[in-house]
Each structure stands twice: as C-alpha cells, then as structure tokens.
Amino acid sequence: MCEGEPVNDDWEKRVAAAWASFDTHDEAHAADFRAVIDALAAEVPEDSPLGPFERACAWDSTGHSDRAVPLYREALARGLDGYRGRRTRIQLASSLRNTGQPEEGVKLLTPELVAVSDELDDAVRATLALCLADLGREREGLALVLGALAPHLPRYQRSTANYARLLVEPDAQGATP
C-alpha cells in the first residue's frame, strides 16, 4: 500500500482531523496526541508504510526527532512514495539534522532538487539549506533559499535568482547579475 492507496476516506479524514487538532495539544499533552495517532496507525495493515509514517510525524512534531528517524526510514523501506514519500524525505532530513546527522540529510534531499516539481519544492530547499548550513556550507544553503524565494517576489525576481547563482559559482566573484 503506497501513496496512491489510502486506507479509506474515513481513515484519511480522521487522520486529517487529528492533525488539524495538533495545535490544541500543549506540550503536557503530547503523549495524548501521539496516542491518537498510534490508534489510527494501528488500523492500517501491518505492512503498510502509512502507520510508521504517521507515528514518525507525531514523534517529530512533539519534539522527538530521535524517535521519528527509524519510523521515517521504515515507512520509506515499506515503499512509501508520492507526496507522502516526499514529505517523509523532507521530514527525515530535518530530523537527521536535529540529531546531528546533517550530511545524511543532504544525501537524502539532493536528489529531490531534480524530482518532479510540486508544492514541496521550497520545503526541500529550505530543509536542505539548513543541513548545508550545519555542515559549514552556508553559501550553498543561502543560494538554495534565495533561488526558492525569487519566484515569489513581486519584483527583482531575475536579479535575486542571479545573485543566488553567483553565490555558488566559483568564477563569479565580483560579477554582477
């Protein structure tokens, strides 16, 4: 069972409702929120990637990246693909960064730069930029973020995109866009 095969519409709606209520759970009630997600995850077939994915998200969102990492990996190993698969790679890279493994995050997200474009493109670039910054590669990270930002600007799009490119081109020092 992969991205294109939801458990059923009712399950998807209940998962969405649980996540919509996330901000109503304070830190003291994080375990209660995870219990809701665990119960929903228990409803999917045992070999489904959706269970570990949702559980990973719950651990991650409640401040436990270390507990999320193995669950994200399990979801990917079980074949999670499509939109949720891409979300998993972004979130896993972020959790890896949070647990002191930004180089693994870079390896995980770099292929996403050339993946089929979707609404997660900017999240890929932002998370990758953070991983790069943790590795002392701030200019590369800034170039990614500026490149992602440029299309959203009301003006100066071309200039910003060129400045982003010039940050990482070795022979572009002193060049102007």
N, C-alpha and C positions, 0 to 999 in steps of 0.2 A: 504494500500500500504506500503510495507516494503522494506527492503534492496534488496530483490531479484526481485522487481518490479519497475524498473526505469520508470520515466515518459515516456521517449522515448530517442533514441540515440541522436537525435539533441539537446534535452534539456541537457542531460548529457555532451555533447561536449561543449555546451555554458557555462555551469557551470564550467567545467574544464578550459575553456579559460579565464573565468573571474578570477578564482583563479590563473591561470598562469600569469595574468597581475597584480596581487596584489602588487608585489614589485615595480611596476612603479607608484603606488599611494603614494605620500608622506602624511604626517600627515594632511596637509592642505586640502587634497582631500579625506580623509577617508569617509566623508559623500557621496561623489560621488560613491565610491566603494560600500558602503552599499546600495545605490540606485540601482545599477546594480543588486546586489544580491536580493534586495527586489523585483525587477521586475521579476526576474527569479522565485523567491519563489511564486509570485502571479500567476504563470502559472500552478502550481500543484493543484490537487483537495484540497478543503478546509480542509478535514480531514487528509490529508497526513502528515506524520511526516517529510517529506523532506523540506517543507517550513520553519518550525521553526528551523530545524537543520541548514540549510544554513544561515538563518538570525542570529542564535546564533554564528555560526562560524565567520560571518562578524563582529558582535559586539565585539566578543572576540579578533579577530585579529587586531582590531583597538583600542584596549586598554580599552574596556568597559566590563570587566568581570561581573559587576553587572547587566548589561542589558542582558548578554548572559545566565546567570544561569536559569531564568524562561523559556527561549526558549529551552534550552537543556532539561529541565525537561518535557516540553510539548512534545518535539519530542519523548522522551522515553515513556511518558504516551500514546502517539498515536501508540506505537508499533514498533518504530524503532529498528531494530535488525541487526544481521550480522555484517559485517565490519563497517558500519556507526554507528551501535549501540555501538560497542566497542569504536570507536573514540569518540562518544558522551560521554560515561562514563569517558574516559580519560580527555577529554576537560572540562567536567563538574567538575571533581575532581580538576583540575588545577584552574578553575575559583572559585570554592568554597574556595580553599586555598588562592587565591588572594583577596577574600572578607572576610578573617578572619574566615573561617569555615573548617580548615584542617581536623577536626575529621570526618566531613561528607564525605570528600574526601577519607579518609582511609576506611570508611564503604563501600563506593561505589566501590573502586578498589580492596579491599582484595579478594572478590570472583573471580576477574579477574585473580588472580595468578594461579588458577586451571582451568580456562576456556580453551577451545580448543586453542592450540598454533597457533599463526600466526605472521606476521611481526610486530605486535604492542606490542608483549610481553615486549620488552625493554622499550617502551614508558610507559607501565603500571608501570613497576618497577621504572623508573625514576620519574614519577609523584607521585607515592606512597611514594618514598623515600623523596621527598620534603615535602609532607604532614606530614610524620613522623617526619622529622627534625623540622618542625614548632611546633610540639607537644612535643619537647624535647626528642624524641626517635631516636637520630642521629645514634646510633649503629645499630639499625634495618634498618634504611634507607641506611646506608653505606653497610650493608650486602646485601641488595637487589641490589644495584648498582654494587657492586663487583661481585655478582653472575651473573648479566646480562652481565657484561663486560668479565668475564672469558672465555666464549667460543670464543670470538673474538680475543683473544690474540694469537700471533704466538708461544709463549712458556709460561710456568708457569700456564697453564690453571688449572690443578688439584690443585696446591698449592693455587692459588688465590681463587678458589671455596672453598677449605677447610678453608682458612682464613676467608672468608665471613661467612661460617657456624659457625666458632668458635666465631665470634663477638657476636652471639646471644644465643649460648648455655651456660646456666648458670654454668655448671660444667666443662667448657672447659678452664677456666682461666689458663694460663700458658702452655696449651697443644700446641704441635707443629704438623703441618699437615704432 
